Amino acid sequence: MRWNELPRSDNVEDRRGGGGVGGMPMGRAGGMGIGTLLVICLIGWALGINPLDLIQGQIGSGSSDTQQQSQPAPGREAHTPSDQMGQFVSAVLGSTEDTWKKIFAAAGKKYEAPTLVMFSSATRSACGFAQAAMGPFYCPNDRKVYLDTSFFQDLERRFRGCEVGSKGCQFSQAYVITHEIGHHVQNLLGILPKVQQMQHGLDQAEANQLQVRVELQADCLSGVWAHHAEEQWRLIEPGDVEAAMQTASAIGDDRLQRRSQGYVVPDAFTHGSSAQRTRWFLAGLKSGELASCDTFGAQQL
């Protein structure tokens, strides 16, 4: 991955070496059933209207859950870290800011860039306690992405095509970051608060089905970023996409369940299968269009 020419972001909050403690991230919220959202999406596509705009029109400012989470620990001032890992994260984040500002502007909207918090071991977010075991996540309450960079070391150790220092591994790491930025895009479009509201009225299996669509859409939005970043900076090198897809496959729910318990329970999926995650990333990468990421209207994921 050729990342040295990417623009740097100063929206990186470096908490490595310190942080706070708190609760647990993200809960469910209540409202409409899953069928309503799917119908809205299908109507939008039938009428030639972007389903994301229809969804946004149905959304308020968010659920009451969102306002009742623990308060975040005082953060450090955002800046551009000087070490290699910090520079890489800043470069990927900067490229997402450039890409999504242009996409939003073309749609007559304003993109508000999130902050990315780099931490070690544990810290506190507006969604509660963040620790390395949770992996990277996006907190819609404070609009920040939380990344314990030891997760990248885990990628290097565990996944083929992501050997220490390899360029393919860097693109896998960029995929992880841009997936979380995809959740921020969903939040700005109003999708996340709507889904949280809907999940309150569902049983666990139905709530999980909605969450899978959220996660697969974030994979697709990561692919949209990759499409535009490649057009502008020619950052993708041979083997990069394959390495990222191996990472996506390795963290699919079916693969993780089979490895941990020896069998697969589809109703317990929250992120999608390996094949689904790969398919939706590639859909975004191929088209570069938000319209290709309609996981809520898709009959088959």
N, C-alpha and C positions, 0 to 999 in steps of 0.2 A: 504494500500500500504506500503510495507516494503522498505523505501527509505534510511534508515540510513546507509546501507552498500554501497550505490552507490558512485562512485568516485566523488569528488568535482571538479568543474571547476573554474579556476581563470579568466575566460573570462566574468565576470559579471561586468558591469559598473553601479554603484549605484548612480543614480541622484535623489533619493527620497528627497524631500525637496527643489529642485531647478531645473532649466532648462531654455530653451530659447523659442522663438516663431518663426514662419515661415510661410510656405505656405501650400500646400495640398499634400498628398502622391499619388504616382503612376498615370501615365496617360496611354493613349493608344498609340500604335505605328503602322507603316504601312508595307504592303508587301503582302504575299501570302494569298490565301483564305483558309477557314477552310477545304475544301475538300482536298487540297494538303497535309496538315498535316495528315489527316486521311488516305489518300492513302499511304503515307510514312510508317505510322505505320502498316497498313495491309500488305504491301509488306515485311516489316521486319519480321512480324510474319510468313508469308508464307515461307520465305526463312530461317527461324530459326535464324534470327539475332535480337539481342535486339533492339527494336524500339527506345529506348532512345539513343543508339549509332548512329542510323541513323539520328535522330533529331539533335543530337549534331554536326554531320558532316555537317549539313546544316546551322549552326549558326555562326555568326560573334561575335564580342565583345559586341553587344548590340545596342539598337536604339539610335538615336540622342536625343530623349526625355530624356533618362536616364542621359545624360551629362548636361542637362540644368536645373536641379532642384536646389532649394535653398541650400545653404551651411549649414551643420550641425553646431549646437552650439558646442563650445569646450567641449569635454567630460571629465569625471573624469577618473582616472587611473583604469583599470579593476583589480578586485581582488575578493576574496571570502567573501561575507558579513557574519557577525557573528550572526545576529539575526535569528530566526527560519525560517521566510519567505525567507530570503536571502539564508540560508543554503539549504532549500528545492529547491529553484530555481537553485542554484549551483549544487545540486546533480542530478537533472533531466538533466540539461545541460551537466554535466560531463558524464552521461550515454549515451547521444546522441553522444557525441564526440567519446567515446570508440566504440560504435556500428557502426557509420558511417565510422570511420577510417578503421575498419575491412572489412566492405562491399565494400568500395571503393578499398582497397588494393587487395581484392580478384578479383576485376575487372581490376587490373592494373592501378588504378587511385589514386590520392592523395586527401584526404579530408582536406579541409581548414576550420577550425572551425570558426563559427561566434561569434560575441560579443552579449550578451543579455543586453539590457539597462533596468534597473528597474527605473521607475520614478513615481512621484505623480503629478496629475492634468494635467500638460502639459510640453512638452519639444520640442526640435527641432531635426529633423532628416535630412538626405540628401534627403529625399522624401518630406520634408516640415513639417508642424505643426503636432505634435502628442498630442492628448488629450484623457482623459479617455473615453469620449463618443464614440471614434472610436473603442475601444477594442484593443487587441493585434494585431500587424501586423509586417510583415517583409519588410524591405527596401532593395531592391537589389542594390541600388546606393552605400550604405556604408556597405552592408552585415551585418546588425545588426537587431536583433529582439527587438521590443519595447513593453514593458509590464508595464502598470499601474496596480499595484497590487490590486487596488480597484476593478478591474475586478473579482478577485478571491472572494472578499467579496460579489460581486453581485451574483456569482455562488452559494455561500453558502445561500444567502437569497432567491433566486428565484427557484432553481431546487431541486426537490425531489431526495433523495439519495445523496445530497450534503450538508448535515447539517453541521453547524459550527464545525470544528475540526474532522469531520468524516474521516476515512481512504478512504472511497469511494470518498469523495470529493477531496482528494489529488490526486487520480488517474485521476479524471476529470480535475483537474488543470494541471496534467502532460500531458494529451491529448492535452490541449490547447497549451502548450509550444511546444510539439513535432510536432503538426500540423504546427506551424510557422517554426520550424526547417526543416520540409518537404519542405517548400518553398525555404529555403536556398539550400537544396539538388537539387531541380529543377533548381535553379539559377546556381549551379556549373555544372550541366549537360547541361546547355544551353537552357533549356526549357522556362524559364521565358522571356528572351530577344526575343526568337523566337515568343512567343505568343504575346508579346507587339507589335512586328513588324507586325504581321498578323492582329491584331485588328484595325490598322489604315485603312485598306481597307474594313472594314465591317460595316454594320449598327449596331445599338445598340443591337438589339435582337441577331444577330449572334455573336457579341463581347461578350455578356453575356453568350452565349452557350460555347464559348471557356473558359471563366473565370470559369464556373461551372466545366469543366473538370480539370482545374488547381487546384481548391479547393478540388475536390473529390480525386485527385491524392495525394494531401498533407494529406488528411485524411488517405488514404491507406498507405502512407509512415510513418505516425504516428503509424499505426498498425504494420508495419514492425519493427519499433523500439521496440514496446511492445513485439513482438515475441522474439526478440533477448535478450532484457533485462530480460524477464522472464526466458529464458534458462540460462542466466549467473548469475543472482542475485535472482531469485525466488521472485520477488517483488510483484506479483499480489496475492491479497487475495480475499476470497469469497466476491462477491458483487462489486468488483472494476470495472470490465468490464461493468456490468449492469449500474452502476452509470455513467460511461463515455458515454455509449450509450444513456442514458437519456439526458445527456448534449448535445450530438451531435444531438439528435432528437429535443431538445428544441430550438436549434439555426439553424435548417433547414429553408430555405427560405419560404417554404409553411407555417410552423408553425408561423414564425415571421410575414408574411404578413396577415395571418388570424387573428392574435392577434391585429395587428395594424390597419387594414382597413376592416376586416370582410370578405375578399375574397382573392383568390389566382390568381396571374398573372404569369404563368410559364415563359413567355418571359422575365420577369424582374428578374428571378432568377440569382444570381451571385455566390452562394455557393452550391446549390443543395438542394433537398428536405430532410426531416428528414430520410426517408427510404434510400435514396441514400447515405447520409453521414454515416449512420450506416453500410450499406452493404459494402462500400469500406474500412472503418476502419477494419471491421471483415475479409475482404479478405486479407489485409496485416497482420493482427494478426495471421490468420490461416497458411499462407504460409511462411511468413518471407522473401519473394522473391520480388525483384524489378519488375520482369516480371509480377507479379500479379497485378501491379498498372498501367496497360496500359489503362487509362481512355480515351486516345485519339483514340485508336483503337477499343474500345468497341462500339458495335452497340447499346447496351442498357445500360444505366447508372443506 
